[in-house]
Amino acid sequence: MRPKRQVPDSQRDRPRSASSRNSTRRRGLAYWLGRAWAHWTYARHVEPHWLEVTRWQLPLANWPEALDGLRIAHLTDFHVGRRVPLSLLVEAVDLANAQKPHLIALTGDFVHAGRGYVEQVAEVLSRLRAPLGVVAVLGNHDFAKRTRLGWAHSGLPLRIEAALRQRGVRVLRNEAWQVERNGAAFYVVGVDDLWSGRCDVQAAFRGIPAQAPCLLLAHHPQTIERLAGHRAILTLSGHTHGGQVNWPGLGPLFLGGKMRRWATGLFHQRNGWLYVNRGVGYGLRLRYRARPEVAVFTLLSRNENRLAHGRHL
């Protein structure tokens, strides 16, 4: 065995040269730049189109036993346009159908800007299949928007509504729909988007018996704060895109105030459960730790004493 080379004390204690220190800095810089580039590539080119199916089991008080096991697929925030390809919507529709839901709920933002993609989006959504039907509400992007030049996309909500209705999708505009299955009934209540200025919760719940089980479709999560004396055992919403970018330690970068708390997920509120879906599309093509999703809920009949937590499968 060759003897180990001894380094003289004079060399061991000698400070590193400037070139050696610079080399270390360059390697460190290259490492962090590489990591940053990898994160950027993933957030820009991978996650925005990496759809996820999230499954939940929800034990609900006052949910009829005849409706035990009812499955609902929830899709939202498609934003189809120049940035979001129609192929992403096609994939989301296929994923939803594969879950074999009894009912499919859509909570708005079908297009991102203007009328150009309305018919194409409606045609793809016509492929959704559920025995109890497909029901929808409109989001803020489905209404006219104020710009520096005045109002843009005038008549857009009526055009979207008509295109969906013609293809068998029931669109709720501050109204309720009674659904029956196995001899039991529940109501699906749908309201216009909160930001549109046309949201009317009172009109939507009018005429519904006080103890009747209700599901609420509302694009904006904060609609739940306007329920007042009304109660929805489950509210389905979107709008947030899950924050789109959730940086470790900082949370959702594109949301502020209360919306940071409601970025995504299941929340138990005074007026019932609230689910905030991360959506299918995006505004800016950038997602990090906020994958696009199709959410599926299995609603279980339970009494109040057993109502504890929704279960994420």
C-alpha positions as a printed NumPy array, in Angstrom:
array([[  0.   ,   0.   ,   0.   ],
       [  1.326,   3.361,  -1.007],
       [  2.011,   5.645,   1.945],
       [ -0.437,   8.504,   2.341],
       [  1.015,  11.765,   1.155],
       [  1.611,  14.153,   3.994],
       [  0.663,  17.76 ,   3.414],
       [  3.143,  20.124,   5.06 ],
       [  1.707,  22.386,   7.724],
       [  2.835,  25.373,   5.709],
       [  0.577,  24.3  ,   2.814],
       [ -2.314,  23.093,   5.   ],
       [ -2.723,  26.444,   6.665],
       [ -2.201,  28.464,   3.517],
       [ -5.358,  30.475,   2.617],
       [ -7.123,  29.534,  -0.581],
       [ -6.231,  31.549,  -3.63 ],
       [ -8.631,  34.039,  -5.163],
       [ -9.104,  31.761,  -8.182],
       [-10.111,  28.865,  -5.907],
       [-12.673,  31.003,  -4.092],
       [-14.079,  32.254,  -7.39 ],
       [-14.37 ,  28.699,  -8.647],
       [-16.396,  27.734,  -5.567],
       [-18.674,  30.72 ,  -6.044],
       [-19.195,  29.848,  -9.684],
       [-20.128,  26.285,  -8.806],
       [-22.578,  27.532,  -6.183],
       [-24.093,  30.028,  -8.587],
       [-24.422,  27.363, -11.284],
       [-26.167,  25.065,  -8.793],
       [-28.748,  27.65 ,  -7.764],
       [-29.307,  28.84 , -11.313],
       [-29.852,  25.229, -12.344],
       [-32.394,  24.724,  -9.583],
       [-34.185,  27.939, -10.496],
       [-34.307,  26.922, -14.155],
       [-35.657,  23.471, -13.251],
       [-38.408,  24.988, -11.082],
       [-39.286,  27.492, -13.804],
       [-39.42 ,  24.796, -16.498],
       [-41.64 ,  22.609, -14.319],
       [-43.969,  25.48 , -13.365],
       [-44.188,  26.738, -16.921],
       [-44.293,  23.583, -19.025],
       [-45.265,  20.63 , -16.813],
       [-47.68 ,  21.441, -14.006],
       [-50.109,  23.728, -15.938],
       [-51.212,  20.716, -18.011],
       [-50.739,  17.968, -15.399],
       [-54.347,  17.283, -14.429],
       [-55.13 ,  15.597, -11.128],
       [-58.292,  13.848,  -9.952],
       [-58.979,  14.619,  -6.283],
       [-61.515,  12.392,  -4.528],
       [-63.45 ,  13.212,  -1.381],
       [-65.916,  11.382,   0.834],
       [-68.221,  13.78 ,   2.657],
       [-70.516,  12.652,   5.486],
       [-73.368,  15.167,   5.469],
       [-76.02 ,  15.933,   8.049],
       [-79.581,  15.865,   6.684],
       [-78.472,  14.102,   3.521],
       [-81.191,  11.529,   2.658],
       [-80.265,   7.864,   2.937],
       [-81.743,   7.311,  -0.515],
       [-79.012,   9.618,  -1.857],
       [-76.179,   7.944,   0.038],
       [-73.186,   7.468,  -2.252],
       [-74.168,  10.152,  -4.769],
       [-71.095,  11.148,  -6.797],
       [-70.538,  14.66 ,  -8.114],
       [-67.722,  15.684, -10.446],
       [-66.724,  19.334, -10.196],
       [-64.836,  21.245, -12.909],
       [-64.176,  24.959, -13.068],
       [-62.048,  27.788, -14.494],
       [-61.345,  26.487, -17.974],
       [-60.158,  29.852, -19.372],
       [-59.967,  28.462, -22.886],
       [-58.412,  30.993, -25.245],
       [-55.086,  31.863, -26.785],
       [-53.175,  30.69 , -23.714],
       [-55.147,  27.622, -22.62 ],
       [-55.503,  24.987, -25.364],
       [-58.804,  23.269, -26.028],
       [-56.982,  19.944, -25.636],
       [-56.669,  20.566, -21.879],
       [-60.45 ,  20.864, -21.622],
       [-60.857,  17.661, -23.649],
       [-58.601,  15.817, -21.206],
       [-60.524,  17.2  , -18.216],
       [-63.828,  16.07 , -19.73 ],
       [-62.458,  12.573, -20.325],
       [-61.19 ,  12.381, -16.738],
       [-64.551,  13.518, -15.368],
       [-66.468,  10.947, -17.421],
       [-64.098,   8.204, -16.278],
       [-65.198,   8.793, -12.655],
       [-68.786,   7.812, -13.604],
       [-70.419,  10.629, -11.621],
       [-74.176,  10.896, -11.116],
       [-74.038,  14.68 , -11.525],
       [-71.474,  17.061, -13.02 ],
       [-71.117,  20.657, -11.785],
       [-69.317,  23.44 , -13.675],
       [-68.577,  26.702, -11.85 ],
       [-67.644,  29.165, -14.534],
       [-64.859,  30.978, -16.367],
       [-65.446,  28.952, -19.509],
       [-63.465,  31.321, -21.734],
       [-60.687,  33.741, -20.946],
       [-61.284,  36.69 , -23.243],
       [-64.165,  37.233, -25.579],
       [-66.469,  35.208, -27.75 ],
       [-64.078,  33.441, -30.085],
       [-63.976,  30.109, -28.231],
       [-67.518,  29.9  , -26.831],
       [-68.883,  27.425, -29.372],
       [-65.8  ,  25.217, -29.225],
       [-65.893,  25.07 , -25.433],
       [-69.608,  24.277, -25.391],
       [-69.104,  21.529, -27.966],
       [-66.429,  19.826, -25.85 ],
       [-68.543,  20.139, -22.692],
       [-71.437,  18.476, -24.516],
       [-69.428,  15.235, -24.235],
       [-69.864,  15.182, -20.445],
       [-72.018,  12.276, -19.309],
       [-73.935,  11.946, -16.031],
       [-77.371,  10.363, -15.461],
       [-78.647,  13.322, -13.415],
       [-77.243,  15.838, -15.87 ],
       [-74.677,  18.617, -16.155],
       [-75.323,  21.927, -14.383],
       [-73.359,  25.177, -14.554],
       [-73.009,  28.751, -13.335],
       [-71.042,  31.623, -14.859],
       [-67.752,  33.086, -13.608],
       [-66.348,  36.607, -13.72 ],
       [-64.644,  36.039, -17.087],
       [-67.988,  35.011, -18.553],
       [-69.366,  38.523, -18.01 ],
       [-68.507,  41.77 , -19.738],
       [-65.41 ,  43.533, -18.4  ],
       [-64.607,  47.211, -18.089],
       [-61.514,  48.374, -19.969],
       [-59.92 ,  51.737, -20.67 ],
       [-61.98 ,  51.866, -23.846],
       [-65.27 ,  51.055, -22.118],
       [-67.172,  47.793, -21.793],
       [-65.746,  44.802, -23.606],
       [-67.416,  41.526, -24.622],
       [-70.966,  42.887, -24.398],
       [-73.515,  40.073, -24.465],
       [-70.94 ,  37.415, -23.585],
       [-72.88 ,  35.814, -20.681],
       [-75.992,  35.364, -22.82 ],
       [-73.932,  33.835, -25.599],
       [-72.241,  31.374, -23.249],
       [-75.544,  30.511, -21.59 ],
       [-77.22 ,  29.872, -24.949],
       [-74.337,  27.749, -26.263],
       [-74.365,  25.554, -23.152],
       [-78.138,  25.186, -23.032],
       [-78.254,  24.155, -26.685],
       [-75.928,  21.281, -25.806],
       [-77.867,  20.028, -22.812],
       [-76.063,  21.853, -19.989],
       [-78.429,  23.406, -17.444],
       [-77.262,  26.95 , -16.613],
       [-78.47 ,  28.418, -13.307],
       [-78.729,  32.202, -13.076],
       [-79.744,  33.002,  -9.48 ],
       [-82.136,  30.071,  -9.419],
       [-82.539,  26.548,  -8.096],
       [-83.108,  23.171,  -9.7  ],
       [-84.814,  20.302,  -7.904],
       [-83.153,  16.948,  -8.54 ],
       [-84.726,  13.586,  -7.709],
       [-83.09 ,  10.205,  -7.312],
       [-84.317,   6.998,  -5.673],
       [-87.459,   8.773,  -4.5  ],
       [-85.541,  11.512,  -2.661],
       [-84.968,  15.113,  -3.695],
       [-82.326,  17.778,  -3.251],
       [-81.749,  21.21 ,  -4.743],
       [-78.859,  22.557,  -6.779],
       [-78.728,  26.325,  -6.309],
       [-76.702,  28.448,  -8.708],
       [-75.817,  32.141,  -8.514],
       [-74.142,  34.592, -10.862],
       [-70.575,  35.572, -10.067],
       [-70.001,  37.866,  -7.112],
       [-67.907,  40.336,  -9.122],
       [-70.529,  40.671, -11.848],
       [-72.81 ,  42.656,  -9.56 ],
       [-75.646,  40.287, -10.49 ],
       [-75.309,  37.736,  -7.7  ],
       [-78.703,  37.366,  -5.957],
       [-78.628,  34.74 ,  -3.228],
       [-82.121,  35.582,  -1.986],
       [-83.654,  35.005,  -5.41 ],
       [-81.73 ,  31.764,  -5.859],
       [-83.018,  30.241,  -2.6  ],
       [-86.558,  31.579,  -2.921],
       [-89.216,  28.891,  -2.616],
       [-86.907,  26.147,  -1.322],
       [-88.287,  24.387,   1.796],
       [-86.309,  25.282,   4.916],
       [-85.029,  21.758,   5.645],
       [-84.386,  20.711,   2.059],
       [-80.775,  19.649,   1.334],
       [-79.099,  22.151,  -1.001],
       [-75.881,  22.214,  -2.993],
       [-74.68 ,  25.682,  -3.993],
       [-72.69 ,  26.464,  -7.13 ],
       [-70.924,  29.821,  -6.895],
       [-67.833,  30.793,  -8.853],
       [-66.389,  33.035,  -6.121],
       [-65.729,  31.398,  -2.709],
       [-66.727,  34.508,  -0.757],
       [-70.302,  34.041,  -1.929],
       [-70.693,  31.794,   1.104],
       [-70.545,  34.915,   3.295],
       [-73.771,  36.157,   1.683],
       [-75.898,  33.16 ,   2.537],
       [-77.354,  34.914,   5.601],
       [-80.187,  32.672,   6.826],
       [-79.762,  30.151,   4.031],
       [-77.722,  26.99 ,   4.307],
       [-75.981,  24.908,   1.677],
       [-74.613,  21.606,   2.899],
       [-71.922,  21.872,   0.214],
       [-70.792,  24.894,  -1.802],
       [-68.646,  24.294,  -4.884],
       [-66.538,  27.188,  -6.147],
       [-63.341,  28.043,  -7.982],
       [-61.895,  31.404,  -9.075],
       [-58.595,  31.149,  -7.166],
       [-56.804,  28.611,  -9.413],
       [-55.377,  27.315,  -6.15 ],
       [-53.179,  30.407,  -6.021],
       [-51.377,  29.077,  -9.132],
       [-47.958,  29.531,  -7.486],
       [-47.587,  28.271,  -3.902],
       [-44.036,  28.913,  -2.791],
       [-42.868,  27.023,   0.313],
       [-43.04 ,  29.297,   3.328],
       [-44.797,  32.062,   1.401],
       [-48.039,  30.395,   0.342],
       [-50.083,  31.482,  -2.696],
       [-48.249,  34.387,  -4.306],
       [-51.118,  35.64 ,  -6.464],
       [-53.771,  35.875,  -3.732],
       [-54.233,  38.408,  -0.967],
       [-56.322,  38.847,   2.168],
       [-58.92 ,  36.235,   2.986],
       [-58.469,  34.579,  -0.384],
       [-55.063,  33.29 ,   0.727],
       [-56.852,  31.246,   3.372],
       [-59.347,  29.976,   0.823],
       [-56.857,  29.27 ,  -1.947],
       [-57.843,  25.641,  -2.378],
       [-59.347,  22.707,  -0.552],
       [-62.23 ,  21.792,   1.729],
       [-63.41 ,  24.113,   4.502],
       [-66.127,  23.661,   7.099],
       [-68.01 ,  26.941,   7.475],
       [-70.961,  27.97 ,   9.601],
       [-73.259,  27.529,   6.611],
       [-71.863,  24.155,   5.549],
       [-68.914,  22.771,   3.612],
       [-67.052,  24.905,   1.083],
       [-64.811,  23.417,  -1.58 ],
       [-62.468,  25.641,  -3.589],
       [-61.344,  23.888,  -6.755],
       [-57.944,  24.704,  -8.321],
       [-59.526,  24.757, -11.761],
       [-58.475,  23.389, -15.13 ],
       [-57.007,  26.403, -16.919],
       [-55.03 ,  29.461, -15.931],
       [-54.58 ,  33.149, -16.625],
       [-50.795,  33.237, -16.671],
       [-49.302,  29.942, -17.841],
       [-47.633,  29.184, -14.55 ],
       [-48.536,  26.672, -11.841],
       [-46.415,  25.505,  -8.939],
       [-47.788,  23.192,  -6.25 ],
       [-51.284,  23.954,  -7.575],
       [-52.009,  21.292, -10.169],
       [-55.153,  21.661, -12.272],
       [-57.861,  19.358, -11.   ],
       [-61.098,  17.509, -11.482],
       [-62.708,  17.054,  -8.055],
       [-65.03 ,  14.146,  -7.289],
       [-67.257,  14.028,  -4.2  ],
       [-69.072,  11.037,  -2.773],
       [-71.856,  12.335,  -0.531],
       [-72.681,  10.094,   2.415],
       [-75.754,  10.122,   4.627],
       [-74.778,  10.692,   8.259],
       [-76.465,  12.109,  11.326],
       [-75.158,  15.269,  13.025],
       [-73.35 ,  13.35 ,  15.772],
       [-71.184,  11.521,  13.23 ],
       [-70.422,  14.56 ,  11.092],
       [-66.715,  15.126,  11.556],
       [-64.394,  15.648,   8.632],
       [-64.472,  15.199,   4.912],
       [-62.117,  12.434,   3.877],
       [-59.615,  12.982,   1.082],
       [-59.055,   9.683,  -0.712]])
